[in-house]
Structure formats: structure tokens, C-alpha cells
Amino acid sequence: MAPVDGEPKPRRPDAGPLPRVAYTDAEGRATDNPAAAVHGEIVEYDGHGRPRRRTRFFLAERDISWLSVSEPAFLIWVLVTLMAAWLVIGLVLRLT
């Protein structure tokens, strides 16, 4: 039976041990909530219990000193500029 959207896939019996997951929130406390995690580590094991793959991640929020507006506002303006350029190129190609 196929899994429903949002539900994890059933594990195969020969898949080995479950991965070990460690998340840390912004205050440096351990958490079980992946949405609150700012860094962490995921270790996957093979059938013999040896680490097969280790994945570390971190999220850092930095201010861009030369950017006078917020990052989302800047990205919207970039999108608008690219769409305008696309329209201008389309009009030039249409008229030629």
C-alpha cells in the first residue's frame, strides 16, 4: 500500500538501524522540533550498525550591510526587474 502524502514511507526490514538525529535551537538547547532547529546532525547507519552517512547542517541569519531594505523586499525587486527585462526582450523580438 502506498503511503499517504505527509506520512513517512514504511521501513524495509533490511534497512538497518534508524538514523540518529540531533537538533539544536537558537538558544543552544537540544530540541526534537526540526522547524525550530538552527543546527544539527543526522547520522545514518548501515546494516551492521556502522555510520554510513553523516549530515551536518546549520542556518545562519546575517545582515547584508550594503542592502538598505529587507532581503525579501530586495528579492521582490530583483524578480520584478527580471520580469520587466523578459517583457522588453519579448516586445523587441515581436516587433522585429
C-alpha positions as CSV (number, residue, x, y, z in Angstrom):
1,M,0.0,0.0,0.0
2,A,1.4,3.4,-1.0
3,P,2.0,6.0,1.8
4,V,-0.3,8.9,2.1
5,D,1.2,12.4,1.5
6,G,2.9,13.7,4.6
7,E,3.3,10.2,6.1
8,P,6.8,8.6,6.2
9,K,7.5,5.6,4.0
10,P,7.4,2.3,5.7
11,R,10.9,1.0,6.5
12,R,12.2,-2.1,4.9
13,P,13.2,-4.9,7.3
14,D,16.8,-4.9,5.9
15,A,17.2,-1.1,6.1
16,G,19.4,-1.2,9.2
17,P,19.0,0.9,12.4
18,L,17.1,4.1,12.4
19,P,19.2,7.3,11.9
20,R,20.3,9.3,14.9
21,V,19.1,12.9,14.7
22,A,20.3,15.7,17.0
23,Y,18.7,19.2,16.6
24,T,19.7,22.4,18.4
25,D,17.6,25.5,18.6
26,A,18.7,29.2,18.5
27,E,19.3,29.3,22.3
28,G,21.6,26.3,22.1
29,R,19.2,23.8,23.7
30,A,18.5,20.4,22.3
31,T,15.1,20.1,20.6
32,D,13.1,17.4,18.8
33,N,11.4,20.0,16.5
34,P,13.1,20.2,13.1
35,A,11.3,23.5,12.4
36,A,13.0,25.2,15.4
37,A,16.4,23.8,14.7
38,V,19.2,26.1,13.6
39,H,21.9,23.4,13.5
40,G,22.2,19.7,14.0
41,E,23.5,16.4,12.7
42,I,21.9,13.3,11.2
43,V,23.8,10.0,11.2
44,E,22.6,7.1,9.1
45,Y,23.8,3.6,9.8
46,D,24.4,0.5,7.6
47,G,23.0,-3.0,8.4
48,H,25.9,-3.7,10.8
49,G,25.4,-0.5,12.9
50,R,28.4,1.4,11.5
51,P,27.8,5.0,10.5
52,R,27.2,5.1,6.7
53,R,26.5,8.8,6.2
54,R,26.8,11.9,8.5
55,T,25.0,15.1,7.5
56,R,25.6,18.3,9.4
57,F,23.6,21.5,8.8
58,F,23.4,25.0,10.2
59,L,21.3,28.1,9.5
60,A,22.8,31.5,10.0
61,E,21.0,34.8,9.6
62,R,23.2,37.6,8.6
63,D,22.5,41.2,7.7
64,I,23.8,42.5,4.4
65,S,25.5,45.8,5.3
66,W,25.1,47.4,1.8
67,L,21.5,46.4,1.5
68,S,19.3,49.3,2.8
69,V,16.0,47.3,2.5
70,S,15.0,43.9,3.9
71,E,16.1,40.8,2.0
72,P,12.5,39.8,0.9
73,A,11.9,43.3,-0.5
74,F,15.2,43.2,-2.4
75,L,14.3,39.8,-3.9
76,I,10.9,41.0,-5.0
77,W,12.6,43.9,-6.7
78,V,15.0,41.5,-8.4
79,L,12.0,39.4,-9.6
80,V,10.2,42.5,-10.9
81,T,13.4,43.6,-12.8
82,L,13.9,40.2,-14.4
83,M,10.2,40.0,-15.4
84,A,10.4,43.5,-16.9
85,A,13.6,42.6,-18.8
86,W,11.8,39.4,-20.1
87,L,8.9,41.5,-21.3
88,V,11.1,44.1,-23.0
89,I,13.0,41.3,-24.8
90,G,9.7,39.7,-25.8
91,L,8.5,43.0,-27.2
92,V,11.7,43.7,-29.1
93,L,11.6,40.2,-30.7
94,R,8.0,40.6,-31.5
95,L,8.5,43.9,-33.3
96,T,11.5,42.9,-35.3
